[in-house]
Amino acid sequence: MLSSKLTLSFILLSFFFLGCNSKIEKEKFENSSTFNFTKPKIINLPQSLNEISGIAYYPKDTSVFAIIDEDGLMFKISLNKADDVKEWRFDKKRDFEDIVLKNNTFYVMVSNGDMDKITFNGDKMSVAQVDFPNASKKVNEFESLYASADSSKIIMLCKQCEDDKKSKLSSYYFSDSAHQFIPYKTTETESLFQKIGSKKDKIKPSAAAINPVTKELYVLCSVNKFIYVEDTEGKIKEVIKLNPVLYKQPEGMTFTPTGDLIISNEVNTEGYANLLLLKNQKTGK
């Protein structure tokens, strides 16, 4: 009798997941004029990168630097040979979310807003830690870190900040000269909700990057499964809905100097963590 019940449960679950997949397959996912989001090049990653959370492109040798969620490890991944991975330890176990490379300095952000500044002198690594004010006392969560178009500011977007309401997203920038975090700007989300056609969910950014060709800001929302694009005036230009079959758990994003887009996926429940490469279709290459 127990065996029969288990068999029936398995059949019902199979129909449920088949129904979900069928619904996803029927749903149309559009591309933008710049990127073919429905057909990215997929690079599977080794198991050590299952929890990949942030990436930064390194143009000197066509590679990507990456961090993982739960440990202070930095990785270097060759895009031409993904199993060729180098690894450095820079910190203890914390909740690391994103990484930015500015000049010769890596900025690695913790989910509470704290930051590690990492520099290399040959093989020697130096790490300086910067604390976000009252990080232990405030209920703030960050996942997105990016450099401004002129590279003068390192900016982080709130994913869940106690001062934000459903209608806005706050951001801060890190001042190297003052060695502190300063409020940057507030993005009103009304126009974004209008493009989505729903006010049901709060917007929760998980990665962000400036397209170096257009200077537009791309913001990835893993929970919401879309990317929205801000023009150089800060207005919402477009929203691209992502196929959850391809973008299972996208947590990192970076651009190459020619405007190609790279998105990192955590492993989710099965398969591999991966990098999704999207060529800039406007370059003609």
ABEGO torsion letter per residue (X at the ends): XAAAAAAAAAAAAAAAAAAAAAAAAABBBBBBAABBAABBBBBBBBAAAAABABBBBBAAAGBBBBBBAABBBBBBBBAABAABBBBBBABBBBBBABBBBBEABBBBBBAAGBBBBBBBBEABBBBBBBBBBGAAABBBBBABBBBBAAGABBBBBBABBAABBAABBBBBBBBAAAGBBBBABBBBAAAAAAAAGBAABBBBBABBBBBAAAGBBBBBBAAAGBBBBBBAAGBBABBBBBBAAABABBABBBBBAAGBBBBBBBAEABEBBBBBBBBBAAAGX
